[in-house]
Amino acid sequence: MLIGQLLRPFGYLTIKHPYKWIVDWLYPAILAGLSFAAILLAYPAAKVIEPNGLVSMTLSFVQSLPGFYIAALAAIATFGRADIDDVLPEPTPKVIVTLRGQENTIDLTRRRFLAMLFAFLTGESILIVLISIGLLSFGGEIYKISYDAAKVGHFIFSAILLAYLIALYQMILATFWGLYYLGYKLQE
């Protein structure tokens, strides 16, 4: 149960909505694929883990985000307008919640949707920071071993880099989606 609670911020990814997968997975995968191809064409993949490389620059940007996401989460939790607790319009996003051992599908309110979104963004940004630190600390050795050992190792390094880019773009796009909801949809 404890692991489930620790992973709960990622429950945002379980929200059911016909178009949500586009923002969560399709657009990030396309942007990551284009970025990955550009990286491979522009210079060796090892440069992304060097000082002043992509991972280092990303870390300097992302490391300040968890605090902002937590502040947004606190603001959403305490926001005083009653209409923030109205159910979102059709097609209404839904989530499965387990209460007293029974699974229930519930329609999301703006508050719950935004709370789940910013909890997810907080968790994802923390993971990106930790992965960035890991890549900067051990990435050179991983790349060297993978490059020397076999093409399989190089494939593993490339897969890690691609997954990193997907998570980064997922965080960026979800942030813009959250800003859209906070800046425009709450005013409707």
N, C-alpha and C positions, 0 to 999 in steps of 0.2 A: 504494500500500500504506500509506503514512503516514497518509493521510486516513482509511482504514479503521480504523487503529489509534486515531486520535484520536476517532473516532465509536463505538468499541467499547463504551463504557459504556452506550450506548443500545441495545446488543444485547439487553438485558432485554426490550425491546418485541417481539423476535422469538421469545420463548419460546412454544411451542405448548402450550395447555391449553384445555379446553373452556370454562372459566368466566373465564379471566384477562382477556379482553377487556372483561368487565363492569366490573372494577375499574380497568383501564387507560383505557377509553374511554367506556363507557356512563354510569356514574355521574358521572365528571368533566364530560361533555357536558351532562348533565341539570342538575347543580349550576351549571355555568357559564351555561347558558341562563336558569335562574331568576335568578341574580345579575345577568346582563346586562339582563334585563327589569326587575328592580328598580332598577338604576342608571338606565335610561332613563326609568322612571316617576318616580323620586325627584328627579332633578336632571339638568342637562345633562351629557352624557358628558365634556365638557371638564373638569369638576370632578375627575374621577378622576386627572388628571395635575397638579393644583395641589398646592402645599405642604399637607401634612396631608390629602391626598386618598387614595384607595384605593391607588394605586401607591406613594406615599411611605410609607404605613403598612405595606404589604406588604414593601417593601424593608427597613424597620427590623426586621421579623421574620425574613425569609428570609436576610439577609446573615450571620447567625451559624450557619446550618444546615450549610453544607459541612464545617465542622470537626467537627461532631457525626457527620455521616455517614461521614467518613473514619475517625473513631475507632471507629465501629461496624464498618466494613469491616475495620479492623485486628484488632479483637476476633474477628470471625468467621473471619478467615484463620488466626488462631493458637489458636482454641478447641480445647481438648485432648480433649474427649469423642469417643470413636470413633464413636458412633451418629450424629454430625453428618454423617458420610460415607456413611450409608446412603441408598439411593435413596428418593425420596419415594413414598408409597403411591399406588395407582391412584385417579383417573386421573393418572398420572405426567407432570409437565411435561417437555417435551422441547425440545432446542435443536439446531440444525444447526451443526456445527463443521467447519471446513475444516482438515484435517491433511495435509501433504505433497501439496497439490493435490487431495485427494479430500474430498467432502462426506460427513460422517457424522452420523447422528442419534443423539444420546445422551440417556439418561434423566438427569434432574437429581438430585443429592443435595441435602440441606438446605444444606450449606456452599456449594455452587456457586450454588444458587438465591438464597440470602441475599447472597452476594458480588455476584452480578449485580444484585440489587435495590438494594443500597446503593451500588454503583458508579453505577447509573442515577440514584439520588436525588442523589448528589453532583454529577453532570454537570447534571442538570436544575435543581438549586438554583443552581448557578453561572450557568446561562443565564438563569434568572429574575432573578437579581441584575443581570446585564448588560443585559437587556431593560428592567428597571425603571429603571436609570440612564439608558438611552437615551430612554425615554419621558419621564422627568423633565427631561432635558436638551433634547430636541428635540420632545417630544410637543405642546407648545403651538403650535409653528410648523406641525407636521404637521396638527394639528386646524384651525388657522386657514386654512392653504392648502386643506385638503380641504373645509372649510366654505364658503370663498369660491369655490373653483374649480367644483365641481359636485357633484351627488349621488354620483357615482362615487367621488370622493375621500372623501366622508363614509362611504361604504360600506367603503372600504379601512381607514379609521381604526376603524370598528366591528368589522371582521374581525380587525384586530390586537388590539383589546381582548378580543374573544371568545376568540381563540387564547391570549392571555395568561391569561385566566381558566381555560380548559381545562387549561393546563399547571400552573397553581397548584393546582387541585383534584386533578389527577393526582398531583402531588407529595404533597399532604396525604393522600390516600387510600392511596397506596403506602407512605407513612410509617407509617400505622396498620396496614397489612397486615404490614409488616416488624416492627413492635412486637408484633403478635399472634404472629408466628412466634418471635421472640426470647423473648417473655415466657411463652408457653404451649406452643407446639408442640415446642420443644426440650426441654421438661420431660417430655414423654410418653414 
